Amino acid sequence: MDLLKGATGPLVYPVGFLYVYSAIQYVTGGQVYPAQILFGFLYIVNLGIKLFVYVNTDVVPWWGLTLLCLSKMLHSNFVLRLFNDCFAMTLLHASLIPLLYQKWHLGLIIFSSAFFSAPVSLKMNVLLFAPSLFLLMLKVMDIKG
């Protein structure tokens, strides 16, 4: 089996990263500007999902939503640096929506199967959300039980 190599050595990113960026390169023809437009669109989608989650939880005051929109890190990851965090976190945030409506089975299925493995194949930091989800599930089971 041939190893995937670049100018700086062997590929060290997860395989999802390779697939996503290969698809982006194919769609954009290797041009930077169309890729930035694609990332900008993904930025708006992710921001919309986050705002939806924050508004529906009533945890953040209205002025806090403004701070989310002004986040330099969020802007940097999506529009300037074009990291793989944006794909993983958008899929993870999308998996939180069923949990807001107390569709626990659907939320867990999405988190643990297709949507969970896709973000993990892009970036392992999605696993950091698993303990809090587990504690949330224990709390819900305690309330219902």
Rosetta constraint file for C-alpha pairs under 8 A:
AtomPair CA 3 CA 10 HARMONIC 6.81 0.50
AtomPair CA 3 CA 11 HARMONIC 7.91 0.50
AtomPair CA 4 CA 10 HARMONIC 5.76 0.50
AtomPair CA 4 CA 11 HARMONIC 5.67 0.50
AtomPair CA 5 CA 9 HARMONIC 5.35 0.50
AtomPair CA 5 CA 10 HARMONIC 4.15 0.50
AtomPair CA 5 CA 11 HARMONIC 5.60 0.50
AtomPair CA 6 CA 10 HARMONIC 6.15 0.50
AtomPair CA 6 CA 11 HARMONIC 6.92 0.50
AtomPair CA 13 CA 17 HARMONIC 6.38 0.50
AtomPair CA 13 CA 18 HARMONIC 7.39 0.50
AtomPair CA 13 CA 122 HARMONIC 7.86 0.50
AtomPair CA 14 CA 18 HARMONIC 7.06 0.50
AtomPair CA 14 CA 121 HARMONIC 5.50 0.50
AtomPair CA 14 CA 122 HARMONIC 5.72 0.50
AtomPair CA 14 CA 123 HARMONIC 6.96 0.50
AtomPair CA 15 CA 19 HARMONIC 6.43 0.50
AtomPair CA 15 CA 121 HARMONIC 5.99 0.50
AtomPair CA 15 CA 122 HARMONIC 6.94 0.50
AtomPair CA 16 CA 20 HARMONIC 6.06 0.50
AtomPair CA 16 CA 118 HARMONIC 6.91 0.50
AtomPair CA 16 CA 119 HARMONIC 7.88 0.50
AtomPair CA 16 CA 121 HARMONIC 4.61 0.50
AtomPair CA 16 CA 122 HARMONIC 4.63 0.50
AtomPair CA 17 CA 21 HARMONIC 6.05 0.50
AtomPair CA 17 CA 84 HARMONIC 6.58 0.50
AtomPair CA 17 CA 121 HARMONIC 7.06 0.50
AtomPair CA 17 CA 122 HARMONIC 4.92 0.50
AtomPair CA 17 CA 123 HARMONIC 7.86 0.50
AtomPair CA 18 CA 22 HARMONIC 5.88 0.50
AtomPair CA 19 CA 23 HARMONIC 6.15 0.50
AtomPair CA 20 CA 24 HARMONIC 6.23 0.50
AtomPair CA 21 CA 25 HARMONIC 5.99 0.50
AtomPair CA 22 CA 26 HARMONIC 6.13 0.50
AtomPair CA 23 CA 27 HARMONIC 6.09 0.50
AtomPair CA 24 CA 28 HARMONIC 5.94 0.50
AtomPair CA 24 CA 30 HARMONIC 7.84 0.50
AtomPair CA 24 CA 35 HARMONIC 6.82 0.50
AtomPair CA 25 CA 29 HARMONIC 5.52 0.50
AtomPair CA 25 CA 30 HARMONIC 4.71 0.50
AtomPair CA 25 CA 31 HARMONIC 7.57 0.50
AtomPair CA 25 CA 35 HARMONIC 7.92 0.50
AtomPair CA 26 CA 30 HARMONIC 6.83 0.50
AtomPair CA 28 CA 32 HARMONIC 7.68 0.50
AtomPair CA 28 CA 34 HARMONIC 5.71 0.50
AtomPair CA 28 CA 35 HARMONIC 6.08 0.50
AtomPair CA 31 CA 35 HARMONIC 6.71 0.50
AtomPair CA 32 CA 36 HARMONIC 6.20 0.50
AtomPair CA 33 CA 37 HARMONIC 6.38 0.50
AtomPair CA 34 CA 38 HARMONIC 6.29 0.50
AtomPair CA 35 CA 39 HARMONIC 6.20 0.50
AtomPair CA 36 CA 40 HARMONIC 5.96 0.50
AtomPair CA 36 CA 79 HARMONIC 6.04 0.50
AtomPair CA 36 CA 80 HARMONIC 7.84 0.50
AtomPair CA 36 CA 82 HARMONIC 7.67 0.50
AtomPair CA 37 CA 41 HARMONIC 6.21 0.50
AtomPair CA 38 CA 42 HARMONIC 6.32 0.50
AtomPair CA 39 CA 43 HARMONIC 5.99 0.50
AtomPair CA 39 CA 78 HARMONIC 5.59 0.50
AtomPair CA 39 CA 79 HARMONIC 5.87 0.50
AtomPair CA 39 CA 82 HARMONIC 6.99 0.50
AtomPair CA 40 CA 44 HARMONIC 6.38 0.50
AtomPair CA 40 CA 78 HARMONIC 6.51 0.50
AtomPair CA 40 CA 79 HARMONIC 5.75 0.50
AtomPair CA 41 CA 45 HARMONIC 6.33 0.50
AtomPair CA 42 CA 46 HARMONIC 6.07 0.50
AtomPair CA 42 CA 78 HARMONIC 7.46 0.50
AtomPair CA 42 CA 86 HARMONIC 7.63 0.50
AtomPair CA 42 CA 87 HARMONIC 7.99 0.50
AtomPair CA 42 CA 90 HARMONIC 7.96 0.50
AtomPair CA 43 CA 47 HARMONIC 6.03 0.50
AtomPair CA 43 CA 75 HARMONIC 7.56 0.50
AtomPair CA 43 CA 78 HARMONIC 5.67 0.50
AtomPair CA 43 CA 79 HARMONIC 7.44 0.50
AtomPair CA 43 CA 86 HARMONIC 7.53 0.50
AtomPair CA 44 CA 48 HARMONIC 6.03 0.50
AtomPair CA 45 CA 49 HARMONIC 6.26 0.50
AtomPair CA 45 CA 90 HARMONIC 7.85 0.50
AtomPair CA 46 CA 50 HARMONIC 6.16 0.50
AtomPair CA 46 CA 86 HARMONIC 7.94 0.50
AtomPair CA 46 CA 90 HARMONIC 5.29 0.50
AtomPair CA 46 CA 93 HARMONIC 7.58 0.50
AtomPair CA 47 CA 51 HARMONIC 6.05 0.50
AtomPair CA 47 CA 69 HARMONIC 7.36 0.50
AtomPair CA 48 CA 52 HARMONIC 6.03 0.50
AtomPair CA 49 CA 53 HARMONIC 6.22 0.50
AtomPair CA 49 CA 90 HARMONIC 7.87 0.50
AtomPair CA 49 CA 93 HARMONIC 6.68 0.50
AtomPair CA 49 CA 94 HARMONIC 6.57 0.50
AtomPair CA 50 CA 54 HARMONIC 6.10 0.50
AtomPair CA 50 CA 93 HARMONIC 6.87 0.50
AtomPair CA 51 CA 55 HARMONIC 5.93 0.50
AtomPair CA 51 CA 65 HARMONIC 6.89 0.50
AtomPair CA 52 CA 56 HARMONIC 6.11 0.50
AtomPair CA 53 CA 57 HARMONIC 6.23 0.50
AtomPair CA 53 CA 96 HARMONIC 7.70 0.50
AtomPair CA 53 CA 97 HARMONIC 6.86 0.50
AtomPair CA 53 CA 100 HARMONIC 7.52 0.50
AtomPair CA 54 CA 58 HARMONIC 6.47 0.50
AtomPair CA 54 CA 59 HARMONIC 6.64 0.50
AtomPair CA 54 CA 60 HARMONIC 6.21 0.50
AtomPair CA 54 CA 65 HARMONIC 7.77 0.50
AtomPair CA 55 CA 59 HARMONIC 7.67 0.50
AtomPair CA 55 CA 60 HARMONIC 7.27 0.50
AtomPair CA 56 CA 100 HARMONIC 7.45 0.50
AtomPair CA 57 CA 100 HARMONIC 7.56 0.50
AtomPair CA 60 CA 64 HARMONIC 5.77 0.50
AtomPair CA 60 CA 65 HARMONIC 7.09 0.50
AtomPair CA 61 CA 65 HARMONIC 7.10 0.50
AtomPair CA 62 CA 66 HARMONIC 7.28 0.50
AtomPair CA 63 CA 67 HARMONIC 6.91 0.50
AtomPair CA 64 CA 68 HARMONIC 6.51 0.50
AtomPair CA 65 CA 69 HARMONIC 6.47 0.50
AtomPair CA 66 CA 70 HARMONIC 6.39 0.50
AtomPair CA 67 CA 71 HARMONIC 6.28 0.50
AtomPair CA 70 CA 75 HARMONIC 7.99 0.50
AtomPair CA 71 CA 75 HARMONIC 6.36 0.50
AtomPair CA 72 CA 76 HARMONIC 5.90 0.50
AtomPair CA 73 CA 77 HARMONIC 6.12 0.50
AtomPair CA 74 CA 78 HARMONIC 6.36 0.50
AtomPair CA 75 CA 79 HARMONIC 5.75 0.50
AtomPair CA 75 CA 80 HARMONIC 7.11 0.50
AtomPair CA 76 CA 80 HARMONIC 4.84 0.50
AtomPair CA 76 CA 81 HARMONIC 5.87 0.50
AtomPair CA 76 CA 82 HARMONIC 7.74 0.50
AtomPair CA 77 CA 81 HARMONIC 5.45 0.50
AtomPair CA 77 CA 82 HARMONIC 5.69 0.50
AtomPair CA 77 CA 83 HARMONIC 5.56 0.50
AtomPair CA 77 CA 85 HARMONIC 6.94 0.50
AtomPair CA 77 CA 86 HARMONIC 6.55 0.50
AtomPair CA 78 CA 82 HARMONIC 5.35 0.50
AtomPair CA 78 CA 83 HARMONIC 6.85 0.50
AtomPair CA 78 CA 86 HARMONIC 5.98 0.50
AtomPair CA 82 CA 86 HARMONIC 7.89 0.50
AtomPair CA 84 CA 88 HARMONIC 6.72 0.50
AtomPair CA 84 CA 122 HARMONIC 6.36 0.50
AtomPair CA 84 CA 123 HARMONIC 6.86 0.50
AtomPair CA 85 CA 89 HARMONIC 5.91 0.50
AtomPair CA 85 CA 122 HARMONIC 7.54 0.50
AtomPair CA 85 CA 123 HARMONIC 6.48 0.50
AtomPair CA 86 CA 90 HARMONIC 5.91 0.50
AtomPair CA 87 CA 91 HARMONIC 6.33 0.50
AtomPair CA 87 CA 119 HARMONIC 6.98 0.50
AtomPair CA 87 CA 122 HARMONIC 7.35 0.50
AtomPair CA 88 CA 92 HARMONIC 6.23 0.50
AtomPair CA 88 CA 118 HARMONIC 7.29 0.50
AtomPair CA 88 CA 119 HARMONIC 4.05 0.50
AtomPair CA 88 CA 120 HARMONIC 6.98 0.50
AtomPair CA 88 CA 122 HARMONIC 5.88 0.50
AtomPair CA 88 CA 123 HARMONIC 6.21 0.50
AtomPair CA 88 CA 126 HARMONIC 7.00 0.50
AtomPair CA 89 CA 93 HARMONIC 5.92 0.50
AtomPair CA 89 CA 119 HARMONIC 7.04 0.50
AtomPair CA 89 CA 126 HARMONIC 7.14 0.50
AtomPair CA 90 CA 94 HARMONIC 6.09 0.50
AtomPair CA 91 CA 95 HARMONIC 6.37 0.50
AtomPair CA 91 CA 115 HARMONIC 6.27 0.50
AtomPair CA 91 CA 116 HARMONIC 7.84 0.50
AtomPair CA 91 CA 118 HARMONIC 7.82 0.50
AtomPair CA 91 CA 119 HARMONIC 6.30 0.50
AtomPair CA 92 CA 96 HARMONIC 6.81 0.50
AtomPair CA 92 CA 111 HARMONIC 7.26 0.50
AtomPair CA 92 CA 115 HARMONIC 7.08 0.50
AtomPair CA 92 CA 116 HARMONIC 7.03 0.50
AtomPair CA 92 CA 119 HARMONIC 6.79 0.50
AtomPair CA 92 CA 126 HARMONIC 7.09 0.50
AtomPair CA 93 CA 97 HARMONIC 7.29 0.50
AtomPair CA 95 CA 99 HARMONIC 7.65 0.50
AtomPair CA 95 CA 107 HARMONIC 6.21 0.50
AtomPair CA 95 CA 110 HARMONIC 5.90 0.50
AtomPair CA 95 CA 111 HARMONIC 5.81 0.50
AtomPair CA 95 CA 115 HARMONIC 7.03 0.50
AtomPair CA 96 CA 100 HARMONIC 6.60 0.50
AtomPair CA 96 CA 107 HARMONIC 6.69 0.50
AtomPair CA 96 CA 111 HARMONIC 7.98 0.50
AtomPair CA 97 CA 101 HARMONIC 7.00 0.50
AtomPair CA 97 CA 107 HARMONIC 7.59 0.50
AtomPair CA 98 CA 102 HARMONIC 6.46 0.50
AtomPair CA 98 CA 103 HARMONIC 5.20 0.50
AtomPair CA 98 CA 104 HARMONIC 7.07 0.50
AtomPair CA 98 CA 106 HARMONIC 6.50 0.50
AtomPair CA 98 CA 107 HARMONIC 5.06 0.50
AtomPair CA 99 CA 103 HARMONIC 5.43 0.50
AtomPair CA 99 CA 104 HARMONIC 5.67 0.50
AtomPair CA 99 CA 106 HARMONIC 7.87 0.50
AtomPair CA 99 CA 107 HARMONIC 5.24 0.50
AtomPair CA 103 CA 107 HARMONIC 5.97 0.50
AtomPair CA 104 CA 108 HARMONIC 5.96 0.50
AtomPair CA 105 CA 109 HARMONIC 6.06 0.50
AtomPair CA 106 CA 110 HARMONIC 6.10 0.50
AtomPair CA 107 CA 111 HARMONIC 5.99 0.50
AtomPair CA 108 CA 112 HARMONIC 5.79 0.50
AtomPair CA 109 CA 113 HARMONIC 5.67 0.50
AtomPair CA 109 CA 114 HARMONIC 7.91 0.50
AtomPair CA 110 CA 114 HARMONIC 6.12 0.50
AtomPair CA 110 CA 115 HARMONIC 5.30 0.50
AtomPair CA 110 CA 116 HARMONIC 6.55 0.50
AtomPair CA 111 CA 115 HARMONIC 5.73 0.50
AtomPair CA 111 CA 116 HARMONIC 4.68 0.50
AtomPair CA 112 CA 116 HARMONIC 4.93 0.50
AtomPair CA 112 CA 117 HARMONIC 7.07 0.50
AtomPair CA 113 CA 117 HARMONIC 5.94 0.50
AtomPair CA 114 CA 118 HARMONIC 6.21 0.50
AtomPair CA 115 CA 119 HARMONIC 6.50 0.50
AtomPair CA 116 CA 120 HARMONIC 6.27 0.50
AtomPair CA 116 CA 126 HARMONIC 7.88 0.50
AtomPair CA 117 CA 121 HARMONIC 5.99 0.50
AtomPair CA 118 CA 122 HARMONIC 6.59 0.50
AtomPair CA 119 CA 123 HARMONIC 6.13 0.50
AtomPair CA 119 CA 124 HARMONIC 7.58 0.50
AtomPair CA 119 CA 126 HARMONIC 6.52 0.50
AtomPair CA 120 CA 124 HARMONIC 4.92 0.50
AtomPair CA 120 CA 125 HARMONIC 7.38 0.50
AtomPair CA 120 CA 126 HARMONIC 5.97 0.50
AtomPair CA 120 CA 127 HARMONIC 7.06 0.50
AtomPair CA 125 CA 129 HARMONIC 7.91 0.50
AtomPair CA 126 CA 130 HARMONIC 7.70 0.50
AtomPair CA 129 CA 133 HARMONIC 6.34 0.50
AtomPair CA 130 CA 134 HARMONIC 6.13 0.50
AtomPair CA 131 CA 135 HARMONIC 6.27 0.50
AtomPair CA 132 CA 136 HARMONIC 6.12 0.50
AtomPair CA 133 CA 137 HARMONIC 6.15 0.50
AtomPair CA 134 CA 138 HARMONIC 6.28 0.50
AtomPair CA 135 CA 139 HARMONIC 6.23 0.50
AtomPair CA 136 CA 140 HARMONIC 6.24 0.50
AtomPair CA 137 CA 141 HARMONIC 6.11 0.50
AtomPair CA 138 CA 142 HARMONIC 6.12 0.50
AtomPair CA 139 CA 143 HARMONIC 6.26 0.50
AtomPair CA 140 CA 144 HARMONIC 6.19 0.50
AtomPair CA 141 CA 145 HARMONIC 5.69 0.50
